């Protein structure tokens, strides 16, 4: 089976593009939607991230927890937000290397917004058999592409639910 280096999915959210962008561009809040990300570590700047912002993300899969260092690579309000993950570790992101890129695109859909989330596997230097074996161990039997496709769908559903629920 050929290795898949990227997956994406979209959902229409009944808010304007700038509202969806403001939510997604706050890495500290990502844990509210993602089934795996818990937000950012203490000391990471709060608020919408701008181009070049570096943050440390906290993650959890089952009982396993880790952190990643990420840098914002696109911050075009109401249109596109992206960051690359370039270091990983258990308590501090000490192991550098290309890991993944996450991108969110926001397109008007009438009075709503089509939000598209994309994961790209940046581990291109890894031989396919090594990546596939590693992926199946850390995802309990899936490739990262299949695993991330499920995570993306869950994240988008959770984002939609939160943004469409009236505050109160």
PyMOL commands that set and color helices and strands:
alter all, ss='L'
color gray80, all
select helices_A, chain A and resi 17-24+27-32+128-138+144-164
alter helices_A, ss='H'
color red, helices_A
select strands_A, chain A and resi 6-13+37-40+54-61+64-76+80-89+95-109+112-121
alter strands_A, ss='S'
color yellow, strands_A
deselect
rebuild
show_as cartoon
